[in-house]
């Protein structure tokens, strides 16, 4: 959506790599939203793996514990979400993407 705002037609007038590049490399330093979202997901997983008992962890741990205790699902080698067993609590797109 961000890049669609810049270009009214489907053709990119400036390559995205140039837009997100640094000014020293003739870029425009536009934030790379996709990379930023991925980094937030990684940070969220790292925070979930800490040993504190924060209240916000109750729901994510209940969902992940369906596949084994202590975030076992994050240590699994999963080829696709279809290989997972049926769950009591359905996985939202957020958890599927994680």
Buried (B, 14 or more C-beta within 10 A) or exposed (E): EEEEEEEEEEEEEEEBEEBBBEEEEEBEEBEBEEEEEEEEEEEBEEEBEEEEEEEEBEEBBEBBBBBEEEBEBBEEEEEEEEEBEEEEEEBEEEBEEB
